[in-house]
Amino acid sequence: MENEIREAVRTAIEEAARYVREAAVMTVETKYVDLDSASFEDASLMVRTIVKLDGESEVVIPAKRNEFGGLEADVAVFDLHQQNVRTAIEYRAKMLQALVGLLRSGGTESQGE
C-alpha cells in the first residue's frame, strides 16, 4: 500500500511538472480562410501571439502601408485575436490554479476524500 501511494504521488508530481513545462509558453494563432478558394485545412496564419509564463510576450500582426507610407494594422482582426488571447490566458490561469489546489490537497480531491 505504501509503495502504491509513493508511486501515485510520484506520478502526480511528474504530470504536474509536465503540465507546467507545457504551460510555460502559450501560442495563440488566428488564421483565415478564403472561402472561395480554400478549405479550413488550408487556413493561413494571420496573427500570432506567444505568451510566456514569466509575462514576456511576442505578437506578430500583418500590416500594410497607408498613403503616407506608415504601417497600419487591421484593427478588427487584431481585436478578435486579442479576445482569443485573453480567453487562452484565463483558461491557462484556471488550469494552473486547479493544479496548485490539487498539489496542496495531496491529490485527495480526485480520490473523493
C-alpha positions in Angstrom: 0.0 0.0 0.0 2.8 2.4 0.9 4.5 1.7 -2.4 1.3 2.4 -4.3 0.9 5.8 -2.5 4.5 6.7 -3.3 4.0 5.7 -6.9 0.8 7.7 -7.2 2.5 10.8 -5.7 5.5 10.4 -8.0 3.2 10.1 -11.0 1.2 13.2 -9.9 4.4 15.2 -9.5 5.7 14.1 -12.9 2.4 15.1 -14.5 2.3 18.4 -12.7 5.9 19.2 -13.9 5.0 18.2 -17.4 2.0 20.5 -17.4 4.0 23.4 -16.0 6.6 22.9 -18.8 3.9 22.9 -21.4 2.1 25.9 -19.9 5.4 27.9 -19.7 4.9 29.0 -23.3 1.5 29.5 -24.9 0.9 30.3 -28.6 -2.3 31.7 -29.8 -2.9 31.9 -33.6 -5.7 33.5 -35.5 -6.0 32.1 -39.0 -8.1 33.0 -42.0 -9.6 31.0 -44.9 -10.6 32.4 -48.3 -13.9 30.5 -48.6 -14.0 31.0 -52.4 -10.8 29.0 -53.0 -9.8 27.1 -49.9 -11.0 24.7 -47.1 -10.4 25.1 -43.4 -7.5 22.7 -43.6 -5.8 25.4 -45.8 -6.2 28.1 -43.2 -3.4 30.7 -43.3 -1.8 32.4 -40.3 -3.0 36.0 -39.8 -1.9 36.9 -36.3 0.3 35.1 -33.7 0.9 35.8 -30.0 3.3 33.9 -27.8 2.9 34.4 -24.1 5.5 33.1 -21.6 4.7 32.2 -18.0 7.1 34.9 -16.9 4.9 37.6 -18.6 7.0 38.1 -21.7 5.1 38.1 -24.9 5.6 38.4 -28.6 2.9 39.5 -31.1 3.2 39.3 -34.9 0.5 41.1 -36.8 0.1 41.9 -40.5 0.3 45.5 -41.5 0.1 47.4 -44.7 1.4 50.8 -45.8 -1.0 53.7 -45.9 -1.0 56.5 -48.3 1.6 58.4 -46.2 4.0 55.4 -46.0 3.2 54.5 -42.4 2.1 51.0 -41.3 -1.5 50.2 -40.4 -2.8 47.0 -38.8 -6.3 45.6 -39.3 -7.9 46.7 -36.0 -10.9 44.4 -36.3 -8.7 41.3 -36.8 -6.4 42.4 -34.0 -9.3 42.9 -31.6 -10.7 39.5 -32.4 -7.2 38.0 -31.8 -6.8 39.8 -28.5 -10.1 38.4 -27.4 -8.8 34.9 -28.2 -5.5 35.6 -26.3 -7.4 36.8 -23.2 -9.6 33.7 -23.3 -6.5 31.5 -23.5 -4.7 33.3 -20.7 -7.8 33.0 -18.5 -8.1 29.2 -19.2 -4.4 28.7 -18.5 -4.7 30.5 -15.2 -7.7 28.4 -14.2 -5.8 25.2 -15.1 -2.7 26.3 -13.1 -4.9 27.2 -10.1 -6.6 23.8 -10.2 -3.1 22.2 -10.4 -1.9 24.1 -7.4 -5.1 23.2 -5.5 -4.6 19.5 -6.3 -0.9 19.6 -5.2 -1.9 21.4 -1.9 -4.5 18.8 -1.2 -2.1 16.0 -1.9 -4.4 14.6 -4.6 -7.2 13.7 -2.1 -9.8 15.7 -4.1 -9.6 13.4 -7.1 -9.9 10.3 -4.8 -13.2 11.6 -3.3 -11.7 12.0 0.2 
